[in-house]
Amino acid sequence: MAGTTPGTPGTPRVLRAMNDRAALDLLLEHGPLSRTEIGKLTGLSKPTASQLLTRLEAAGLVVATGTSEGRPGPGAQLYAVNARAAHVAGLDVTAGRIVAAVADVTGETVGRYELRTPGRGAAGVVRQVAEALDGAVEAAGLARSGVHRLVVGTPGAFDPGTGRLRYASHLPGWHSPTLLAELAASLPMPVEYENDVNLVAVAEQRLGAARGHEDFVLLWNEEGLGAALVINGRLHRGWTGGAGEVGFLPVPGTPLVRQVVKANSGGFQELAGAQSLPRLATALGIDTPHQPYARVAAALLARAVEAYERDEALTELLRQYAQRLATGLASVTAVLDPELIVLSGELVSSGGELLRSLIQSELAELAASRPRLVLGEIDRHPVLRGALERALADTRDEVFDTSR
């Protein structure tokens, strides 16, 4: 009989690698642990746990961090994941700025940089990406070569068939058919691209309101309306990467928008996007300042929550807006029947729990199934956090693989 190869399932090397990864995941989840604690959590004997930690320490994947003074029982050496074993980077791209961050392998952000890009033309996107990345890398005390992977989040989506960015006409320079190749040639690490709302869903699934859920929809509501669809635990992107572009969804209550990509808008966006709130307020006799509509919309919702059931016009504003959001969500629910809908973005945050409860009540009247609605929990740079989490998942699979 031929001998088994090192990578064959069930061989000692593979079993050791599985135990190594289990221990590393426990250290990421719980923080520093002793040999005894790792043995109990993994089911390994104390000698085997000791051998495992010695092996991981020699590989540079764990470090001794001190003793367990203050815990029950005698003090024991504690071990933690070596934060410097790998670093990843994420970028959050909008029309006005690029925010970059670097995280160590434990997930802690160790460097951040914001590059303002107002009014910049189509030229120079590669330079802008490099400048933003270098700013975060420098803030982390690293060099570019110290970053294992970069994930870039943008509005719209890169069509896998053409490599061109779609559904985001407001990002000049990002629609070049050669852009991805140019970025790959200029950066020394693997680069992945993902829709920004999808990355918010990644953050919520890993760290926030969707933890433990395999089927959910995330509705993002800031300047634009968008959704992320998670089915059987995986993001559903669609044939051209456009799954979840619900702003283009035709809905009752607004005229049909034709040539939606050219218009960069659609029925649901016109009905319930940020630009709809100042118009709705004006119709209800509420004064609105002449400021960018997204800022006005968030302020109106905050005022409406504060004055709910005390100011008739503001109360009606909040109720009508909840109905508008529920109208679009009813269509999404009819097609996907999700277990959970996560509401995220600045407008939802401004409306808070009151807006959520009003949408839930309206949706119960409009949809056949009754998904639970919750507010998103990742409120600080959720796109960036999702980009880092996406990069960390793949990087940990590589760096923590001790079977090679």
Buried (B, 14 or more C-beta within 10 A) or exposed (E): EEEEEEEEEEBEBBEBBBBBBBBBBBBBEEEBBBBBBBBEBBEBEEEBBBBBBEBBBEBEBBBEBEBBEEEEEEEBEBBBBBBBBBBBBBBBBBBEBBBBBBBBBBBEBBBBBBBEBEEBEEEBBBEBBBBBBBBBBBBBEBEBEBBBBBBBBBBBBBBEEEBBBBBBBEBBBBBBEEBBEEBEEEBEBBBBBBBBBBBBBBBBBBBBBBEEBEBBBBBBBBBBBBBBBBBEEEBBBEEBBBBBBBBBBBBEBBEEBEEBBEEBBBBBBBBBBBBBBBEBBEEBEBEBEEEEBBEBBBBBBBBBBEBBEEBEEBBBBBBBBBBBBBBBBBBBBEEBEBBBBBBBBBBBBBBBEBBBEBBBBBBBEBBEEEBEBBBBBBBEBBBBBBBBBBBBBBBBEEBBEBBE
